[in-house]
Amino acid sequence: MISTHGYVAADPELGKPDTGGQVVYVLELANRFSRLGSTVDLVTRQFEDQPEEDVVNENFKVVRIPFGGKKFIRKEDMHDHLSKFVTNFLADARTKGKQYDIVYSHYWDAGFAGQKIAEELDIPHIHTPHSLGWWKKNNMGTSMKPEEMEKNYRFEERIKKEFFVFQMCNHVIATTEPQTELLIDKYDVLERRISVVPPGMDEGRFSPVRFEDLKSLRKKYSFKDHDVLVVGRMAKNKGHDLLFESFPTLKKLVPDARLFAAIGSDDSEQDKKGVDELKKLAAKLGIEEDVVWRPYIPDNELADHYRCGSVFSMSSRYEPFGMVAIEAMACGTPSVVTVHGGLKDVIDFGSQALFADPNRPIEYGTMLAIPMLYENVRKEISIEGARFARRVFGWTGIAKRILKIFESHIQVTTMNIHKNSRF
């Protein structure tokens, strides 16, 4: 498995730059693959003072390859250094006598490197995009000039490399049906070379609690009965500003509603700047007294925070999937998700969750209010949402589905090797 950007570790510091849902995804899958009997090297970049490897268990290691110097490199700039990564990885693997059956890469940067590695080793390459450059570029809005957007996000280079990866790899594992449609329409990927497997969630960690326990947790973490919880990175696509703009509508319907905002992290200047802008927006909207700021939630407290929210909000401008909402649902918290993403296509509206367009603040604010105003709706969404999340998105089931894809491609490659060896 290859995931080059961010802080990938056995115990990652979630919330650091480029370290969020994708890191959780690759670690959970690697863990489940190892539990199911596969031997896994999760390969990433070595920088700062990170060790060469983390031994997670007998079957699973995080392996770090140095390239691009000692400083953090944001994912948008990673492609400048990928050739060095490929060279260093292959030299390391051959020196240590390692043999692999398959390459499974994540995001376009690792996908580009993974294709080169798979070709060198003559083994199959499976790729999960996580997000698509075409989609992100066309959903950024008009707040940024094209030249500024290109400088910050380097979409032209990204989309070219994505096209190369999707055309050359053996198979693409998309996380949603809309992502599949974009792969076909915008990247010319053959439909038969795509499978849809959604992300998973840790069903052991994320589960509901009894009402008596919930009251104790709310007291412990200073939640009140009508608090909307939002958890996420400080990024424009997450639509935190859209949630704030919808809050006056919620306040009209539920006067004691508050926003519990666990947004960004304390150690990022970019996050601090973004939070400051949100605070100015809250003051402009007259809701500054209704926002409780919590910059960072320790990972071991995340499930309890999900449980404490009266409603969980995911108001993204665009969202390939949105695992935070699935985790909140699994904890029994009624969730309102964006219509701009894949999750809305798999949930039963009104039974498992609610969805709305965050670009329409009255609509979105009203959806936030419904579980607070109608107890029967809240109970229905709480119970059915949790059952749905566990049944469909538990990591072990997701890992088994992906392993079947691996096995089919390993078998085909083995057959081709035997056939070609006769000539």
SEVOBA-941038 format. One line per 10 residues: number of its first residue (from 1); their letters; for each residue z, y, x of N, C-alpha, C. Coordinates in steps of 0.1 Angstrom, whole numbers, plus 2048, in hexadecimal, padded with zeros to 3 digits. Last residue first. Layout:
BEGIN
NUM	A	Z/Y/X/Z/Y/X/Z/Y/X | ...
//
This chain:
BEGIN
423	FRSNKHINMT	70C/746/849/700/74C/84F/702/750/85E | 724/73E/83F/71A/734/841/70D/739/848 | 734/754/83B/736/74D/847/72C/742/849 | 72E/75D/821/728/764/82C/729/75C/839 | 73F/74C/812/731/74C/810/729/752/81C | 759/754/81B/754/746/81D/745/745/81C | 758/76E/813/75A/76B/821/755/75D/824 | 757/76B/7F7/74C/772/7FE/74C/76F/80D | 770/75F/7F2/763/758/7EE/758/75E/7F6 | 780/775/7F9/781/768/800/775/760/7FE
413	TVQIHSEFIK	779/788/7E6/777/78B/7F4/777/77E/7FC | 782/77B/7CF/774/77E/7D0/771/780/7DF | 79E/77A/7D4/796/76E/7D2/787/770/7D4 | 7A4/795/7D5/7A6/78D/7E1/79E/780/7E0 | 79F/79C/7BA/797/7A1/7C5/798/79A/7D2 | 7B3/78E/7AC/7A5/78C/7A9/79C/791/7B4 | 7CA/798/7B8/7C7/78A/7BA/7B8/787/7B7 | 7CB/7B2/7AE/7CA/7AF/7BD/7C4/7A1/7BF | 7CF/7AD/793/7C2/7B4/797/7C0/7B2/7A6 | 7E8/7A2/793/7DC/79A/78E/7CF/7A0/793
403	LIRKAIGTWG	7F7/7B7/79C/7F5/7AC/7A5/7EA/7A3/7A0 | 7F7/7C7/785/7F0/7CB/791/7ED/7C0/79B | 807/7B8/774/7F9/7BB/770/7F1/7BF/77C | 81F/7B7/782/818/7AB/780/809/7AD/77C | 826/7D2/781/823/7CC/78E/81B/7BF/78C | 82C/7D5/765/821/7DD/76B/81D/7D7/778 | 842/7C4/763/836/7C1/75C/82A/7C8/761 | 854/7D3/773/850/7C5/777/843/7C1/770 | 858/7EC/767/850/7EB/774/84C/7DD/777 | 851/7F3/745/85A/7ED/74F/852/7EA/75C
393	FVRRAFRAGE	841/7FE/730/841/804/73D/84B/7FF/747 | 843/7F1/718/836/7F4/71D/836/7F8/72C | 85E/7ED/712/855/7E2/710/848/7E4/717 | 86B/805/718/86E/7F9/720/864/7EE/71E | 85E/817/706/85D/819/715/861/80D/71D | 864/80C/6ED/856/80D/6F2/855/80E/701 | 87F/80F/6EC/87A/802/6EB/86B/801/6F1 | 881/82B/6ED/887/823/6F8/881/815/6F8 | 874/832/6D5/86F/837/6E2/874/82F/6EE | 884/827/6C2/877/821/6C4/870/826/6D1
383	ISIEKRVNEY	89C/837/6C6/89C/828/6C7/88E/822/6CA | 893/852/6C4/89C/84D/6CF/89B/83E/6D0 | 884/853/6AD/87D/855/6B9/886/850/6C5 | 899/84D/69A/88C/845/69A/886/847/6A8 | 8AB/862/69E/8AF/854/6A0/8A3/84B/6A2 | 89B/879/698/8A1/877/6A5/8A5/869/6A8 | 896/874/67D/88B/875/686/890/872/695 | 8B0/877/672/8A9/86A/671/89D/869/67B | 8B6/891/678/8BD/887/67F/8B6/879/67E | 8A5/8AD/67E/8A4/8A1/675/8AA/895/67C
373	LMPIALMTGY	8A8/8C1/692/8AA/8C4/683/8AB/8B8/67A | 8A3/8B5/6AA/8B0/8BB/6A8/8B3/8BE/699 | 889/8AC/6A7/894/8A2/6A9/8A2/8A8/6A7 | 87C/8C6/6A4/87C/8BC/699/887/8B1/69C | 87A/8D8/6B9/885/8DA/6AF/887/8CE/6A6 | 864/8D1/6C8/871/8D0/6CE/87C/8D0/6C4 | 851/8D9/6B5/853/8CB/6B8/860/8C8/6BF | 853/8F5/6B6/857/8EE/6AA/859/8DF/6AC | 84A/8FA/6D0/858/8FD/6CD/85C/8F6/6C0 | 82F/8F3/6CD/837/8EC/6D6/846/8EE/6D3
363	EIPRNPDAFL	826/906/6B9/825/8F8/6B7/82E/8F0/6C0 | 82C/91E/6C7/832/91B/6BA/831/90C/6B7 | 81C/91C/6DF/82A/91C/6DF/831/919/6D2 | 803/90B/6EA/806/911/6DD/815/911/6DB | 803/8FD/701/7FC/90A/701/7FE/912/6F4 | 80E/8E5/6FB/817/8EF/701/811/8FD/702 | 808/8D3/6DF/801/8DA/6EA/80A/8E6/6EF | 81B/8B4/6DC/817/8C2/6D7/80F/8C8/6E3 | 82C/897/6D0/824/89E/6D9/81F/8AB/6D3 | 848/880/6CF/840/88B/6C9/837/891/6D4
353	AQSGFDIVDK	84E/85C/6CD/84F/86A/6D3/848/874/6CB | 84E/847/6BB/853/845/6C9/855/852/6D1 | 849/854/6A2/852/848/6A3/857/846/6B1 | 83A/86A/6A6/844/86B/69B/84D/85E/69B | 81F/859/6B4/825/866/6B0/82F/865/6A5 | 821/840/6CA/81F/842/6BB/827/84F/6B7 | 80F/844/6E9/81B/844/6E1/817/845/6D2 | 7F7/845/6F6/7FD/838/6F5/80A/838/6ED | 7EE/85F/6F8/7E5/855/6F2/7EB/848/6F1 | 801/86E/705/800/870/6F7/7F7/865/6F0
343	LGGHVTVVSP	7FD/868/720/808/862/719/806/863/70A | 7E8/876/72D/7E5/868/728/7F0/863/71F | 7E4/899/724/7E7/88E/72D/7E5/880/725 | 7EC/8AF/712/7E2/8B0/71D/7E5/8A5/727 | 800/8B0/700/7F3/8A9/6FB/7E9/8A8/707 | 820/8A9/70D/814/8B1/70C/809/8A9/706 | 83D/89E/6FA/834/89E/705/828/8A6/702 | 85E/89B/6F3/852/8A2/6EE/849/8A4/6FA | 875/881/6EB/86D/888/6F5/861/88F/6EE | 896/876/6E7/88A/87A/6E1/882/883/6EA
333	TGCAMAEIAV	8A4/85F/6FD/8A4/86D/6FA/896/870/6F4 | 8A8/845/706/8AB/848/6F8/8AA/857/6F5 | 89F/83F/71F/8AE/842/71E/8B2/846/710 | 884/83D/71B/88C/831/71D/89B/832/71C | 87E/858/71A/87D/850/70E/885/843/70F | 882/85F/735/88A/865/72B/88A/85D/71E | 86D/84F/740/87B/84D/744/885/852/73A | 857/85C/734/85A/84E/731/868/84A/735 | 859/875/740/85B/874/731/85E/865/72D | 855/870/75A/862/875/756/864/874/747
323	MGFPEYRSSM	83A/868/75C/844/85D/75C/852/863/758 | 81E/871/755/82B/878/751/836/86E/750 | 800/873/758/808/86A/74F/815/871/74B | 7F1/88A/75F/7EB/87D/75F/7F2/872/757 | 7F2/8A7/74F/7FC/89D/754/7F5/88F/754 | 7F1/8CA/74A/7EA/8BD/74B/7F3/8B4/752 | 806/8DA/743/7F8/8DE/740/7EE/8D3/741 | 823/8CA/735/819/8CC/740/80C/8D1/73A | 83D/8C8/72A/833/8D2/724/828/8D4/72E | 853/8B3/720/848/8B2/72A/83D/8BB/725
313	SFVSGCRYHD	875/8B2/717/868/8B9/716/85F/8B6/722 | 88C/8A0/703/886/8A2/710/878/8A8/70F | 8A9/8AA/6F1/89B/8A7/6F1/896/8A9/6FF | 8C3/8A8/6F9/8C0/8A6/6EB/8B2/8A3/6E9 | 8CC/898/717/8C4/8A1/710/8C3/89E/701 | 8DA/883/722/8E2/88E/71D/8D9/897/714 | 8C8/871/72D/8D0/86D/721/8D6/879/71A | 8C0/87E/744/8B6/87B/739/8BE/879/72C | 8D8/87D/752/8D3/88A/74D/8C9/888/742 | 8D9/862/757/8E4/868/74F/8DF/875/74A
303	ALENDPIYPR	8C3/85F/768/8C3/858/75B/8CE/85E/752 | 8CB/86F/77F/8C0/872/777/8C0/86C/769 | 8DE/869/791/8E3/86F/785/8D8/872/77B | 8D1/85F/7A7/8DB/856/7A1/8E1/85C/794 | 8C3/875/7B0/8BC/86A/7A9/8C5/861/7A2 | 8D0/895/7A7/8D0/889/7B0/8CA/87E/7A8 | 8BD/8B0/79E/8C5/8A5/798/8C5/89A/7A2 | 8BA/8D3/7A4/8B8/8C5/7A9/8C2/8BB/7A3 | 8BF/8EB/795/8B3/8E9/79E/8B0/8DB/7A2 | 8C5/8F3/777/8CA/8E8/780/8BF/8E4/789
293	WVVDEEIGLK	8CE/90C/761/8C6/908/76C/8CD/8FD/774 | 8CB/911/73F/8D5/90C/749/8CC/907/755 | 8C3/92B/72A/8BE/922/734/8C9/91E/73E | 8CB/93F/719/8CA/932/713/8C5/927/71D | 8CA/957/724/8D8/952/722/8D7/944/71D | 8AF/95D/724/8B5/95A/731/8C3/954/72F | 89E/963/70F/8A5/956/70F/8AD/952/71B | 88C/978/70E/899/97A/708/8A1/96C/707 | 875/978/71B/875/972/70E/882/973/707 | 87C/984/733/872/98B/72A/872/985/71C
283	AALKKLEDVG	88D/970/73C/893/97D/739/889/985/730 | 87B/95C/741/886/95A/737/88C/967/733 | 86B/968/755/865/965/748/870/963/73D | 87E/968/769/879/975/764/872/973/756 | 881/94C/76D/88C/954/768/888/962/763 | 867/946/776/86C/941/769/878/949/764 | 868/953/78F/85F/957/785/862/952/777 | 87C/943/79B/87F/951/799/875/957/78E | 86E/92B/79C/87A/92C/793/87D/93A/790 | 85B/932/7B0/857/92E/7A2/862/92F/798
273	KKDQESDDSG	86C/937/7C6/863/941/7C1/85F/93E/7B2 | 877/91D/7C9/87F/929/7C6/878/934/7C0 | 860/90F/7D0/867/90C/7C4/870/917/7BF | 859/91B/7E8/850/91B/7DD/857/919/7D0 | 86F/914/7F7/86D/922/7F4/863/923/7E9 | 885/8F9/7F2/877/8FD/7F2/875/90C/7EE | 89E/8F0/7ED/89A/8F2/7FB/88B/8F5/7FD | 8A5/8EC/7D2/8AB/8F7/7D9/8A4/8FA/7E7 | 889/8E4/7BC/894/8E1/7C5/899/8ED/7CD | 87D/8E0/79A/87C/8E4/7A8/888/8DF/7B0
263	IAAFLRADPV	893/8E1/77E/886/8E4/783/886/8E7/792 | 8A3/8DB/765/8A4/8D4/772/896/8D5/779 | 8AF/8EC/74C/8A3/8EC/755/8A7/8E7/763 | 8B6/8EB/72D/8BC/8E6/739/8B1/8E3/743 | 8B7/903/714/8AE/8FC/71D/8B5/8F8/72A | 8C6/901/6F3/8C5/906/701/8BB/8FE/709 | 8CC/90A/6D1/8C5/902/6DB/8C5/909/6E9 | 8D8/916/6BC/8E1/913/6C8/8D9/90B/6D2 | 8C3/91A/6A8/8C9/925/6B0/8D1/922/6BC | 8A8/90C/6A2/8B5/906/6A6/8BC/911/6AF
253	LKKLTPFSEF	894/91E/69A/896/912/692/8A4/90C/695 | 894/931/6AD/894/935/69F/898/92A/696 | 892/922/6C4/89F/929/6C1/8A0/92E/6B3 | 878/919/6C4/883/90F/6C2/890/916/6BE | 86B/932/6C9/869/92B/6BC/874/921/6BA | 875/938/6E3/879/940/6D8/876/93A/6CA | 868/922/6F2/876/922/6EF/87A/92B/6E4 | 84E/924/6FB/850/91D/6EE/85F/91E/6E9 | 851/92E/714/84A/937/709/84C/931/6FB | 85C/919/722/864/925/720/85E/92D/714
243	LLDHGKNKAM	845/908/722/852/904/71B/85A/910/718 | 835/917/732/831/915/724/83D/910/71C | 842/915/74A/841/922/744/83D/921/735 | 83D/8FB/751/84B/8FF/74E/84B/90D/746 | 826/8EC/757/827/8F4/74B/835/8F9/747 | 81D/8DD/76C/828/8D8/764/82B/8E0/758 | 80A/8EC/77A/805/8E2/770/810/8DC/767 | 81A/8FB/78C/813/901/780/80F/8F7/775 | 83A/8EE/795/82B/8EE/797/825/8F3/78A | 855/8E2/79E/851/8F0/79B/842/8F1/79E
233	RGVVLVDHDK	85B/8C2/78F/857/8CA/79A/854/8D8/795 | 874/8BB/775/867/8BA/77C/865/8C4/788 | 881/8B9/755/883/8B5/763/875/8B5/76A | 892/8C7/73A/885/8C6/741/888/8C3/750 | 8A3/8C3/71B/8A2/8C0/72A/894/8C0/72F | 8B2/8D7/704/8A5/8D1/708/8A5/8CF/717 | 8D0/8D3/6F2/8CA/8D7/6FF/8BD/8CF/701 | 8E3/8D1/6DD/8D5/8D5/6DA/8CE/8DA/6E7 | 8FD/8CB/6E6/8F6/8C2/6DC/8E7/8C5/6DA | 8FF/8D1/70A/903/8D3/6FC/8FA/8CB/6F2
223	FSYKKRLSKL	90B/8C6/72A/901/8C7/720/907/8CA/712 | 91B/8C2/741/91B/8CF/73A/90F/8D1/731 | 91F/8A9/74B/914/8B1/750/912/8BE/749 | 936/8A0/73C/936/89F/74A/92B/8A9/751 | 92D/8A3/721/938/8AB/726/938/8AB/735 | 919/88F/721/916/89E/71F/921/8A7/723 | 928/878/726/91E/87D/730/91B/88C/72E | 937/877/70F/93E/878/71B/934/87E/726 | 923/873/6FC/92B/87E/6FB/932/881/708 | 919/85A/705/910/866/706/919/872/705
213	DEFRVPSFRG	92D/848/6FE/92A/84B/70C/922/857/70E | 92A/84A/6E2/937/84E/6E8/935/851/6F7 | 910/840/6DE/913/84E/6DB/920/853/6E2 | 905/82B/6FA/90C/82D/6ED/90F/83B/6EB | 8E5/830/70A/8F3/82D/70A/8F9/830/6FC | 8C4/823/714/8CD/82B/70C/8DC/827/70E | 8B7/823/736/8BA/81C/729/8C4/825/721 | 8AD/81F/755/8AA/828/74A/8AC/820/73D | 8B2/80A/768/8B9/817/769/8B8/81F/75C | 8A2/7F5/760/8B0/7F2/763/8B8/7FF/763
203	EDMGPPVVSI	888/7FE/75E/88F/7FB/752/89E/7F7/754 | 878/815/76E/883/80B/771/88B/809/765 | 856/815/763/863/81C/765/86D/811/767 | 833/819/76C/83E/812/767/84B/81B/768 | 812/825/762/81D/824/76B/829/81D/764 | 7F8/80F/754/801/81B/754/80C/81A/75E | 7D9/806/75D/7E7/800/75D/7F0/80D/75E | 7B8/7FF/757/7C3/808/753/7D0/801/754 | 79E/7FA/76F/7A9/7F4/766/7B3/7FF/763 | 77C/7FC/778/789/803/775/792/7FA/76C
193	RRELVDYKDI	764/7F1/77A/76C/7F2/787/779/7FA/785 | 757/7F3/763/75C/7E5/766/764/7E6/773 | 74E/80D/763/759/80A/75B/75F/7FC/75F | 746/81D/782/743/813/778/74F/80E/770 | 749/83F/786/74E/832/789/74A/829/77E | 741/85B/786/737/850/786/73C/842/789 | 752/86F/784/751/869/791/747/85D/792 | 751/878/76A/751/882/774/74F/87C/782 | 751/861/759/749/86D/756/747/876/762 | 764/84E/765/756/84A/761/74D/857/760
183	LLETQPETTA	77A/85E/769/775/856/774/766/852/771 | 77F/866/74E/77B/870/759/775/869/765 | 787/84E/743/77B/855/73E/776/85F/748 | 79E/849/751/793/840/752/786/847/74E | 7AE/85D/748/7AB/85D/756/79F/854/758 | 7B1/855/72D/7AA/861/730/7A6/862/73F | 7C1/83D/732/7B3/83C/72D/7AB/849/72F | 7D4/83C/751/7D2/840/742/7C3/83E/73F | 7D4/834/76B/7E0/833/764/7DF/836/755 | 7BC/81E/77B/7C0/82B/775/7CD/829/76D
173	IVHNCMQFVF	7B3/80F/797/7BD/80D/78C/7C1/81B/787 | 794/805/7A2/79D/810/79F/7A7/80D/794 | 787/7F1/7BC/78B/7F2/7AE/794/7FE/7AD | 77B/7F3/7D5/778/7E7/7CD/77C/7E9/7BE | 76D/813/7DF/778/809/7DE/774/7FE/7D5 | 757/824/7DD/757/81A/7E7/762/80F/7E6 | 75A/836/7C7/74E/82E/7C8/74F/822/7D2 | 774/841/7CC/771/83A/7C0/765/831/7C0 | 76F/84D/7E6/779/842/7E4/776/83A/7D8 | 75B/860/7E0/759/856/7EA/762/84A/7E8
163	FEKKIREEFR	769/870/7CD/75D/869/7C9/75A/85E/7D3 | 77E/87A/7DD/781/871/7D2/775/869/7CE | 76F/88A/7EF/776/87E/7F4/77A/875/7E9 | 767/89E/7DD/75D/896/7E4/763/889/7E9 | 77F/8A8/7D4/777/8A1/7CA/76C/899/7D1 | 78A/8B3/7EC/791/8A8/7E5/787/8A1/7DC | 778/8C8/7F1/779/8BD/7FB/780/8B1/7F4 | 77C/8D7/7DA/76E/8D3/7DE/76F/8C7/7E7 | 797/8DE/7DA/792/8D5/7D0/784/8CF/7D4 | 7AC/8EB/7E8/7A1/8E4/7EF/79A/8DA/7E6
153	YNKEMEEPKM	7C2/8FA/7E0/7C2/8EC/7DB/7B6/8E4/7E2 | 7C1/913/7EC/7CE/90D/7E9/7CD/8FE/7E7 | 7A6/919/7ED/7AE/91A/7F9/7BB/913/7F7 | 79E/916/7D3/799/90D/7DD/7A1/90E/7E9 | 7AD/92B/7C7/7AF/91E/7C3/7AA/914/7CD | 7A1/941/7D3/7AF/93F/7D6/7B2/930/7D2 | 787/93F/7C9/789/93E/7D7/797/93B/7DB | 78C/942/7AD/787/936/7B2/789/934/7C1 | 7AD/950/7A5/79F/952/7A8/799/945/7AF | 7C2/946/78B/7C0/946/799/7B1/947/79C
143	STGMNNKKWW	7C3/944/770/7CD/94D/776/7CA/94F/785 | 7B5/934/760/7AE/93F/766/7B7/948/76D | 7BB/910/763/7BB/91D/75C/7B4/927/764 | 7BB/8F6/76C/7C4/900/773/7C4/90D/76C | 7AA/8E3/764/7B5/8E6/75C/7BF/8F0/762 | 797/8DD/777/792/8E3/76B/79D/8E5/760 | 7A7/8D3/78C/79F/8DF/78E/79B/8E6/781 | 7B0/8BB/780/7B9/8C6/784/7B2/8D3/786 | 798/8AD/77D/7A1/8B0/771/7AA/8BC/775 | 78F/8AA/797/786/8B1/78D/78F/8B5/781
133	GLSHPTHIHP	7A4/89C/7A3/7A1/8A9/7A7/799/8B1/79D | 7BB/889/791/7AE/88A/795/7AB/899/798 | 7D8/873/79A/7D2/87F/793/7C3/881/799 | 7D9/857/7A0/7E4/85E/79B/7E0/86B/794 | 7C6/843/7A9/7C4/852/7AC/7D1/85A/7AA | 7C8/825/7BA/7CE/82D/7AE/7CD/83C/7B1 | 7B3/80B/7C6/7B8/819/7C7/7BD/81E/7BA | 7AE/7F1/7DD/7B1/7F5/7CF/7B7/803/7D0 | 799/7E0/7F2/7A0/7EC/7F0/7A1/7F0/7E2 | 797/7C0/804/795/7C9/7F8/79E/7D5/7F8
123	IDLEEAIKQG	78E/7C0/827/796/7BB/81C/794/7C4/810 | 786/7C7/842/77E/7BE/839/786/7B7/82E | 792/7D9/852/798/7CC/851/791/7C2/848 | 780/7EF/84E/783/7E9/85C/788/7DB/85B | 782/7F2/832/775/7EF/838/777/7E9/846 | 79D/7FA/830/798/7ED/82A/78B/7E9/82F | 79C/812/83E/7A4/807/843/79F/7FA/83D | 78C/822/82D/788/81F/83B/78F/813/841 | 79B/821/816/78E/81C/816/789/818/824 | 7B3/82E/81E/7B3/820/81A/7A6/81A/81A
113	AFGADWYHSY	7AA/849/821/7AF/841/82D/7AE/832/82A | 7A5/84E/806/79B/850/811/79E/848/81D | 7BE/849/7FB/7B2/841/7F7/7A7/842/801 | 7CF/85C/805/7D1/84E/809/7C5/845/806 | 7C3/871/7F7/7C4/871/805/7C6/863/80B | 7C3/86B/7DB/7B7/86B/7E2/7B8/86B/7F1 | 7DC/852/7D1/7D7/860/7D3/7CB/860/7DC | 7E1/834/7E2/7E6/83D/7D8/7E2/84B/7DB | 7D5/812/7E8/7D7/820/7EC/7DA/829/7DF | 7D7/7F3/7F5/7D9/7FA/7E8/7DE/808/7EB
103	VIDYQKGKTR	7C6/7DA/804/7CB/7E8/806/7CC/7ED/7F8 | 7CD/7B7/80B/7C8/7C2/803/7CE/7CF/806 | 7D7/7A6/81F/7CD/7A1/815/7C6/7AC/80D | 7DC/7AB/842/7DE/7AF/834/7D3/7A9/82B | 7EE/7A5/85F/7E3/7A2/857/7E6/7A5/848 | 7F9/7B1/87F/7FB/7B1/870/7ED/7AD/86A | 7FD/7B4/89A/7F8/7A7/895/7F9/7A6/886 | 805/7CB/8A6/810/7C3/8A0/80B/7B6/89A | 7EC/7D5/8AD/7F6/7D3/8B7/801/7CA/8B3 | 7E1/7D8/893/7DC/7CE/89C/7E5/7CB/8A8
93	ADALFNTVFK	7F1/7ED/888/7F0/7E0/882/7EB/7D5/88B | 7EC/802/89B/7FA/7FD/899/7F9/7EF/893 | 7D1/806/897/7D6/803/8A4/7E4/7FC/8A3 | 7D1/80D/87C/7CA/801/880/7CF/7FD/88E | 7E0/826/87D/7E4/81A/875/7DE/80D/87A | 7D1/836/88D/7DE/832/892/7E3/826/88A | 7B9/838/87E/7B9/833/88C/7C6/82E/890 | 7C2/844/866/7BB/837/866/7BC/830/874 | 7CD/85C/870/7D6/852/869/7CF/844/86A | 7B6/869/879/7C1/865/883/7CA/85B/87D
83	SLHDHMDEKR	7AA/86D/860/7A3/865/86A/7AD/860/875 | 7BB/87F/853/7BB/871/84F/7B4/868/859 | 7BF/89A/856/7C5/892/860/7C3/883/85D | 7B4/8A9/842/7B1/8AD/84F/7B5/8A3/85A | 7C0/8A0/82B/7B3/89A/82F/7AF/89E/83C | 7D7/8AE/825/7D9/8A2/82C/7CB/89C/831 | 7D9/8C5/817/7D4/8C6/824/7D4/8B9/82C | 7E4/8BE/7FF/7D7/8C5/7FE/7D1/8C6/80C | 7FE/8B5/806/7F3/8AB/803/7E5/8B1/802 | 80C/8C5/823/80A/8C4/814/7FE/8BB/811
73	IFKKGGFPIR	81E/8B8/83C/811/8BD/839/80F/8BB/82A | 83A/8BF/852/835/8BB/845/827/8C0/843 | 835/8B9/876/839/8C1/86A/833/8BB/85D | 82C/8AA/88B/83A/8A7/886/83D/8AF/879 | 80A/89E/88A/815/8A6/88F/822/8A2/888 | 7F6/88D/87F/7F7/89B/87B/803/8A3/880 | 808/86F/87E/7FC/876/880/7FE/884/87A | 819/850/880/819/85E/883/80A/863/884 | 821/83B/865/817/83D/86F/817/84C/873 | 83A/827/858/836/834/85A/82D/835/867
63	VVKFNENVVD	841/810/83E/83C/812/84C/836/81F/84E | 859/801/82C/852/80E/82D/84E/810/83B | 857/7DE/823/85A/7E9/82D/853/7F6/829 | 860/7C0/814/85B/7CE/812/861/7D8/81C | 86C/7A8/815/85E/7A8/812/858/7B6/812 | 887/7AC/81B/87F/7A3/823/870/7A3/821 | 889/7D0/814/88E/7C2/813/885/7B9/81B | 886/7E8/823/88C/7E8/815/891/7DA/812 | 886/7F7/840/886/7EA/83B/88D/7EA/82E | 873/812/84A/87F/80E/842/87D/800/83D
53	EEPQDEFQRT	866/81D/86A/865/815/85E/873/814/857 | 869/832/87C/85C/82B/87B/85B/823/86F | 87B/84E/86D/87A/842/875/86C/83C/873 | 875/872/86E/876/865/867/875/859/870 | 877/88D/874/87F/883/87C/880/876/875 | 856/896/86F/863/89B/870/86B/891/879 | 843/878/865/844/886/86A/853/88A/86A | 82D/85F/85D/839/862/864/839/870/869 | 81F/856/83E/81E/85E/84A/82C/860/850 | 81D/833/834/81D/842/831/81D/849/83E
43	VLDVTSGLRS	81B/814/823/818/81C/82F/817/82B/82C | 82D/7FA/81B/829/807/815/827/811/821 | 826/7D9/81D/828/7E5/826/823/7F1/81E | 832/7BC/80E/82C/7CA/80C/830/7D3/818 | 82D/79C/801/832/7A4/80D/82A/7B1/80D | 836/78F/7E1/82C/795/7EA/833/79C/7F6 | 849/787/7CE/845/77E/7D9/83B/783/7E3 | 855/798/7BC/84C/78E/7B7/845/785/7C2 | 861/7AA/7CC/86A/7A1/7C4/861/795/7BE | 84B/7B8/7D6/853/7B0/7DF/85C/7A6/7D8
33	FRNALELVYV	842/7C4/7BF/839/7BB/7C6/842/7B2/7CF | 859/7D4/7BA/856/7CA/7B1/84C/7C0/7B7 | 857/7E6/7D0/863/7DE/7CE/860/7D2/7C5 | 83E/7F2/7CC/840/7EA/7D8/84C/7E1/7D6 | 843/7FF/7B3/839/7F4/7B4/83C/7EB/7C0 | 856/812/7BC/85A/808/7B2/850/7FC/7B2 | 847/820/7CF/853/819/7D3/857/80E/7C9 | 833/82B/7C0/82F/822/7CB/83B/81A/7CF | 842/83B/7AD/838/831/7A9/836/827/7B4 | 850/84D/7BD/857/844/7B5/84E/838/7B1
23	VQGGTDPKGL	83A/85B/7C7/843/854/7D0/84B/84A/7C9 | 82F/866/7AF/827/85D/7B7/830/855/7C0 | 844/878/7A7/841/86C/79F/839/862/7A7 | 84C/885/7C6/850/884/7B8/84C/877/7B2 | 846/899/7DD/84E/88D/7DC/854/88C/7CE | 83B/8B1/7E5/832/8A6/7E3/839/898/7E2 | 85A/8BD/7F2/84C/8BF/7EF/843/8B2/7EF | 875/8AC/7E0/870/8B3/7EC/860/8B4/7EA | 87A/89C/7CA/87B/8AB/7C8/876/8B2/7D4 | 88B/882/7DA/882/886/7D0/885/895/7CD
13	EPDAAVYGHT	88D/874/7F6/893/880/7F1/88A/887/7E7 | 88E/850/7F3/887/85D/7F5/88F/868/7F0 | 896/836/802/89E/83E/7F9/898/84D/7FA | 880/82D/811/887/824/808/890/82B/7FE | 867/848/80D/872/841/814/878/837/80B | 851/862/811/852/854/80C/85D/84D/814 | 84C/880/80B/857/87A/812/859/86C/80C | 828/888/80C/835/889/807/83F/881/810 | 80B/871/810/812/87E/80F/820/87D/80A | 801/856/810/803/85E/81C/80B/86A/81B
3	SIM	804/837/808/807/843/801/80B/84D/80C | 7F8/816/805/7F7/823/80D/7FA/82F/804 | 800/7F4/808/800/800/800/800/80C/809
//
